[in-house]
Amino acid sequence: MDALLTFVKTANGYLADYILIVLLVGVGLLFTIMTKFVQIRCFGEGMKRVFGGIKLFGGKNKIGLTSFQALATAIAAQVGTGNIVGASGAILVGGPGAIFWMWIIAFLGMATIYAEAVLAQETKVIDQNGEVHGGPVYYMKKAFTGNFGKFLAGFFSIATILALGFMGSMVQSNSIAESCNTAFGIPTWVVGIILAVVAAFIFLGGIQRIASVTEKLVPIMACLFLLGGLVILAVNIKAIPGTFAMIFKFAFTPEALIGGGIGYALKTAISQGAKRGLFSNEAGMGSTPHAHAQANVEKPHEQGVVAMIGVFIDTFVVLTMTALVVISTLFVNGPLAGATGDTYSALLADAGISKTNAMQLAAGSVFGDNIGAIFVAICLLFFAFSTVISWNFFGKINVQYMFKNSKIATLVYSIIAIVFIFLGTLASNDLVWELTDFFNYLMVLPNAIALIALSKLVAKNAKNAKNKNDKK
C-alpha cells in the first residue's frame, strides 16, 4: 500500500503540476475566446433556463430527461466531497490563495463545460428502445473517425469506469463513513453496508429513478449546506473582510504562509486550485456530458448554457461557502491565525487539522463540537451519496458502450460498483484520494483532445445563438 501510494503521488504530481494545468487553462481560454465569453454573455440566459421553470417532480419522459433533471444529475456529480473535503485540502496544502485559482479554473471551466454539453447534444444517439446514449465517447468518434477515435473512446471509457464507477465511489463512501463515525460513532463497515444496499436499489432502477432522486436531493442538500454556512458566517461577520484579503494575498504570495520558495509555493497553490477545482466542478473531465446528453432541448446551445450554471453553483456558491467558513474560523480567528512559513506546519499538527476534519472543526467553533460534526456529516452524506448515484450512471454508459449494451456486463458492473462502495468505507483515505485523482486526470487527456478538435462546431453553436439573440 505504501509503495503504491508513493508511486501514484509521484505520477499525480507531474500530471497536476504540468499537464493538467496547461490543458484546463488552455482549453478554457480557447472556448472562452471562440465563444466570445459565453460564460458572461449567456449567463443570464442560463439562469433563466435553470430557475425559470424549476420543478422538483419532473416526471418521466419517453426519451431522455428534462433539462433540469439533466442538470440536477450533473450537479449531483459535481457537488460532492470535493466541495468540503477537497476544498479544505486545497486550502490546507496550498493556502487560502488556492481558492482564488479554483475561481479562475471555474470561470474558464464554464466555457469548457458549455462546449462539452453542446457536443454531447450534437452527437447523442437514440436507440430503437428510445434510450439516449451520449457523452464524450460519441463526440470523440465524431472528432476522429478512424482508429484514433476508437482508441480515444476506448481509453476514455476504461478511465471513466475506473475513476467514477469504482475509485470515485470509494472516495465518496470513505468520506461518508469517516464523518458518520466521527459524528455518531457508527462503525465504518456498518455505514458501508447501508450505503451499498441503498445504492443497489437506486442503481438498478435506471436513469428515470436516478433523475427522480437527484432532482429532489440536489436542491435540498444545497439549501441545507448554504443555510448552515450562512449562520457560521453571520457569527463570524467581522472576519469576512480578512477572509477575502487572505484569499487574494496568498494567491500570489503563498510562500508567506506555506513556506518554501516563491516558485514552489506558487506552483503548489495553483496546482491545488487546479486539481481540486477539477474534482469539484468536473469541467473538462468529461463526466457531466453524460447527463447533459440526456436533456430534451430544441438546440444544443440551450443545454450548454444550463451546464454553465452547474459549474457556477458548484464552485462560486457551494465551494466558496466551504472556503469562507474554513478560512474565517481557522485562519482569521482560529488556531492558524498569524501562522507563517516557519510555524504553519507545527500549528496544523498541534491543532490536529486535516482535510477530513477541517470543516467539522470550523462548524464546531460556532455550533459546538457535537452539533458541528453532525451538521457536516449530514451534508457530506447528501453530497457524497448524490455523487455516487450520478457517477455510477456515467460509468454505466461507458460500460454499455464498451460491451454493446450487454445487460450481463451492465449487471456485473453494478455489482462490482456496489462492492467498491463498501470497500471505500474501509480503505486508506490518502490512497483512495490519490487513485481517484490519477484516473480523473486520465479522463481529461482524451476529452481535451476531442474538445479542441471540435472547437469550430462549438463556436458555431454559440455564434448562431448570439445572432438569434441580436435579432431579437
Solvent accessible surface area in square Angstrom, and as a share of the most:
residue,aa,sasa,rsa
1,M,167,0.75
2,D,117,0.61
3,A,83,0.65
4,L,78,0.39
5,L,35,0.17
6,T,89,0.52
7,F,132,0.55
8,V,4,0.02
9,K,98,0.42
10,T,73,0.42
11,A,23,0.18
12,N,3,0.02
13,G,29,0.28
14,Y,141,0.53
15,L,22,0.11
16,A,2,0.02
17,D,32,0.17
18,Y,116,0.44
19,I,78,0.40
20,L,5,0.02
21,I,29,0.15
22,V,106,0.61
23,L,36,0.18
24,L,13,0.07
25,V,45,0.26
26,G,37,0.35
27,V,7,0.04
28,G,0,0.00
29,L,84,0.42
30,L,56,0.28
31,F,0,0.00
32,T,2,0.01
33,I,115,0.58
34,M,60,0.27
35,T,2,0.01
36,K,132,0.56
37,F,94,0.39
38,V,0,0.00
39,Q,5,0.02
40,I,109,0.55
41,R,74,0.27
42,C,3,0.02
43,F,56,0.23
44,G,39,0.38
45,E,42,0.19
46,G,0,0.00
47,M,61,0.27
48,K,153,0.65
49,R,108,0.39
50,V,4,0.02
51,F,98,0.41
52,G,66,0.63
53,G,54,0.52
54,I,75,0.38
55,K,132,0.56
56,L,69,0.34
57,F,152,0.63
58,G,25,0.24
59,G,44,0.42
60,K,174,0.74
61,N,43,0.22
62,K,202,0.86
63,I,66,0.34
64,G,8,0.08
65,L,0,0.00
66,T,42,0.24
67,S,28,0.18
68,F,29,0.12
69,Q,3,0.01
70,A,0,0.00
71,L,1,0.00
72,A,1,0.01
73,T,0,0.00
74,A,0,0.00
75,I,8,0.04
76,A,0,0.00
77,A,1,0.01
78,Q,2,0.01
79,V,2,0.01
80,G,3,0.03
81,T,0,0.00
82,G,1,0.01
83,N,0,0.00
84,I,3,0.02
85,V,3,0.02
86,G,0,0.00
87,A,0,0.00
88,S,0,0.00
89,G,4,0.04
90,A,0,0.00
91,I,0,0.00
92,L,13,0.06
93,V,81,0.46
94,G,0,0.00
95,G,0,0.00
96,P,0,0.00
97,G,0,0.00
98,A,0,0.00
99,I,0,0.00
100,F,31,0.13
101,W,45,0.16
102,M,0,0.00
103,W,34,0.12
104,I,64,0.32
105,I,14,0.07
106,A,0,0.00
107,F,65,0.27
108,L,13,0.06
109,G,6,0.05
110,M,7,0.03
111,A,0,0.00
112,T,5,0.03
113,I,0,0.00
114,Y,0,0.00
115,A,0,0.00
116,E,0,0.00
117,A,0,0.00
118,V,0,0.00
119,L,0,0.00
120,A,0,0.00
121,Q,16,0.07
122,E,68,0.31
123,T,17,0.10
124,K,52,0.22
125,V,74,0.42
126,I,86,0.43
127,D,38,0.20
128,Q,177,0.79
129,N,118,0.60
130,G,19,0.19
131,E,93,0.42
132,V,13,0.08
133,H,13,0.06
134,G,0,0.00
135,G,0,0.00
136,P,0,0.00
137,V,0,0.00
138,Y,43,0.16
139,Y,0,0.00
140,M,0,0.00
141,K,77,0.33
142,K,103,0.44
143,A,23,0.18
144,F,55,0.23
145,T,125,0.72
146,G,41,0.39
147,N,123,0.63
148,F,97,0.40
149,G,0,0.00
150,K,119,0.51
151,F,126,0.52
152,L,6,0.03
153,A,0,0.00
154,G,16,0.16
155,F,71,0.29
156,F,0,0.00
157,S,0,0.00
158,I,91,0.46
159,A,5,0.04
160,T,0,0.00
161,I,21,0.11
162,L,54,0.27
163,A,0,0.00
164,L,0,0.00
165,G,0,0.00
166,F,21,0.09
167,M,34,0.15
168,G,0,0.00
169,S,1,0.00
170,M,22,0.10
171,V,0,0.00
172,Q,1,0.00
173,S,0,0.00
174,N,2,0.01
175,S,5,0.03
176,I,1,0.00
177,A,0,0.00
178,E,75,0.34
179,S,4,0.03
180,C,11,0.06
181,N,62,0.32
182,T,88,0.51
183,A,23,0.18
184,F,96,0.40
185,G,53,0.51
186,I,58,0.29
187,P,60,0.38
188,T,33,0.19
189,W,134,0.47
190,V,41,0.24
191,V,10,0.06
192,G,0,0.00
193,I,80,0.41
194,I,97,0.49
195,L,10,0.05
196,A,13,0.10
197,V,98,0.57
198,V,63,0.36
199,A,0,0.00
200,A,23,0.18
201,F,131,0.55
202,I,10,0.05
203,F,1,0.00
204,L,114,0.57
205,G,27,0.26
206,G,30,0.28
207,I,43,0.22
208,Q,44,0.19
209,R,87,0.32
210,I,1,0.00
211,A,0,0.00
212,S,45,0.29
213,V,42,0.24
214,T,0,0.00
215,E,3,0.01
216,K,60,0.25
217,L,27,0.13
218,V,10,0.06
219,P,28,0.18
220,I,95,0.48
221,M,2,0.01
222,A,17,0.13
223,C,86,0.51
224,L,62,0.31
225,F,1,0.00
226,L,40,0.20
227,L,115,0.57
228,G,8,0.07
229,G,0,0.00
230,L,102,0.51
231,V,63,0.36
232,I,0,0.00
233,L,17,0.08
234,A,65,0.50
235,V,96,0.55
236,N,23,0.12
237,I,108,0.55
238,K,188,0.79
239,A,3,0.02
240,I,30,0.15
241,P,92,0.58
242,G,27,0.26
243,T,0,0.00
244,F,74,0.31
245,A,60,0.47
246,M,36,0.16
247,I,0,0.00
248,F,98,0.41
249,K,117,0.49
250,F,14,0.06
251,A,0,0.00
252,F,109,0.45
253,T,53,0.31
254,P,1,0.00
255,E,47,0.21
256,A,48,0.37
257,L,2,0.01
258,I,31,0.16
259,G,12,0.12
260,G,55,0.53
261,G,45,0.44
262,I,97,0.49
263,G,50,0.48
264,Y,133,0.50
265,A,0,0.00
266,L,53,0.26
267,K,73,0.31
268,T,17,0.10
269,A,0,0.00
270,I,44,0.22
271,S,7,0.04
272,Q,19,0.08
273,G,0,0.00
274,A,0,0.00
275,K,27,0.11
276,R,14,0.05
277,G,0,0.00
278,L,2,0.01
279,F,6,0.03
280,S,0,0.00
281,N,0,0.00
282,E,0,0.00
283,A,5,0.04
284,G,5,0.05
285,M,0,0.00
286,G,0,0.00
287,S,0,0.00
288,T,0,0.00
289,P,0,0.00
290,H,0,0.00
291,A,0,0.00
292,H,1,0.00
293,A,0,0.00
294,Q,7,0.03
295,A,0,0.00
296,N,73,0.38
297,V,37,0.21
298,E,156,0.70
299,K,101,0.43
300,P,28,0.17
301,H,12,0.05
302,E,25,0.11
303,Q,0,0.00
304,G,0,0.00
305,V,0,0.00
306,V,2,0.01
307,A,0,0.00
308,M,0,0.00
309,I,0,0.00
310,G,1,0.01
311,V,0,0.00
312,F,56,0.23
313,I,29,0.14
314,D,0,0.00
315,T,0,0.00
316,F,61,0.25
317,V,47,0.27
318,V,1,0.00
319,L,0,0.00
320,T,16,0.09
321,M,16,0.07
322,T,0,0.00
323,A,0,0.00
324,L,18,0.09
325,V,0,0.00
326,V,0,0.00
327,I,0,0.00
328,S,0,0.00
329,T,7,0.04
330,L,6,0.03
331,F,2,0.01
332,V,40,0.23
333,N,96,0.49
334,G,20,0.19
335,P,66,0.42
336,L,2,0.01
337,A,47,0.37
338,G,75,0.72
339,A,13,0.10
340,T,64,0.37
341,G,32,0.31
342,D,142,0.73
343,T,60,0.35
344,Y,9,0.04
345,S,84,0.54
346,A,56,0.44
347,L,56,0.28
348,L,32,0.16
349,A,78,0.60
350,D,122,0.63
351,A,39,0.30
352,G,45,0.44
353,I,14,0.07
354,S,46,0.30
355,K,44,0.19
356,T,49,0.29
357,N,41,0.21
358,A,0,0.00
359,M,3,0.01
360,Q,14,0.06
361,L,69,0.34
362,A,0,0.00
363,A,0,0.00
364,G,8,0.07
365,S,75,0.48
366,V,40,0.23
367,F,55,0.23
368,G,33,0.32
369,D,112,0.58
370,N,118,0.60
371,I,106,0.54
372,G,0,0.00
373,A,10,0.08
374,I,57,0.29
375,F,25,0.10
376,V,3,0.02
377,A,1,0.00
378,I,64,0.33
379,C,1,0.01
380,L,4,0.02
381,L,70,0.35
382,F,54,0.23
383,F,0,0.00
384,A,0,0.00
385,F,24,0.10
386,S,0,0.00
387,T,1,0.00
388,V,2,0.01
389,I,0,0.00
390,S,0,0.00
391,W,1,0.00
392,N,1,0.00
393,F,13,0.06
394,F,0,0.00
395,G,0,0.00
396,K,22,0.10
397,I,5,0.03
398,N,0,0.00
399,V,6,0.03
400,Q,37,0.16
401,Y,52,0.20
402,M,70,0.31
403,F,115,0.48
404,K,176,0.75
405,N,79,0.41
406,S,40,0.26
407,K,177,0.75
408,I,134,0.68
409,A,18,0.14
410,T,23,0.13
411,L,94,0.47
412,V,73,0.42
413,Y,7,0.03
414,S,1,0.01
415,I,93,0.47
416,I,65,0.33
417,A,0,0.00
418,I,33,0.17
419,V,74,0.42
420,F,45,0.19
421,I,2,0.01
422,F,57,0.24
423,L,77,0.38
424,G,0,0.00
425,T,7,0.04
426,L,94,0.47
427,A,34,0.26
428,S,59,0.38
429,N,27,0.14
430,D,71,0.37
431,L,14,0.07
432,V,6,0.03
433,W,2,0.01
434,E,25,0.11
435,L,28,0.14
436,T,0,0.00
437,D,2,0.01
438,F,45,0.19
439,F,28,0.12
440,N,2,0.01
441,Y,5,0.02
442,L,33,0.17
443,M,0,0.00
444,V,2,0.01
445,L,50,0.25
446,P,2,0.01
447,N,0,0.00
448,A,3,0.03
449,I,70,0.36
450,A,0,0.00
451,L,0,0.00
452,I,81,0.41
453,A,48,0.37
454,L,19,0.09
455,S,11,0.07
456,K,168,0.71
457,L,41,0.20
458,V,0,0.00
459,A,20,0.15
460,K,123,0.52
461,N,17,0.09
462,A,1,0.01
463,K,131,0.55
464,N,79,0.41
465,A,13,0.10
466,K,60,0.26
467,N,63,0.32
468,K,97,0.41
469,N,68,0.35
470,D,95,0.49
471,K,178,0.75
472,K,182,0.77
